[in-house]
């Protein structure tokens, strides 16, 4: 069984008045609880809600990959998005609601926003990209590693002010 079931149970305990790290021991960061809490209170607490959440994240990842691919290579973005979905779903119901899927989508969206900012000349998408990486780091801190290429891209494109926006979002 995957760790999403344990997080789901931890959120259930928190809704019942228990305090994480005090009343029960768990090694997850607060972002994992917040993400599952949002899914439980918006979509419901059943297995169908987790599957809908996974499909929504997969669709967002597909759209981000389509946007990241050059116009003449849109098929490559479509192929990458479909492969991403197939690899994620190959393990079946055990992998529903995994934290790794959500942080992968946060990283993909951050890069898509950074690309959008560079392509359009606007600066505010850089701030949203930094915020998305910060939210992903609240789920798993390893996401901070992706801040390095996200900061280097605008610097290479000559947008030094974007570095401050991305860093302030983190």
Buried (B, 14 or more C-beta within 10 A) or exposed (E): EBBBEBBBEBBBBBEEEEEBEEEEEBEBBEBBBBBBBEBBEEBEBEEEBBBBBBEEBBEBBBBBBBBBBEEEEEEBBBEBBEEBBEEBBEEEEEBBBBBBBBBBBBBBBBBBBBBBBBEEEEBEBBBBBBBBBBBBBBBBEEBEEBBEEBBEBBEEBEBEEBBEBBBEBB
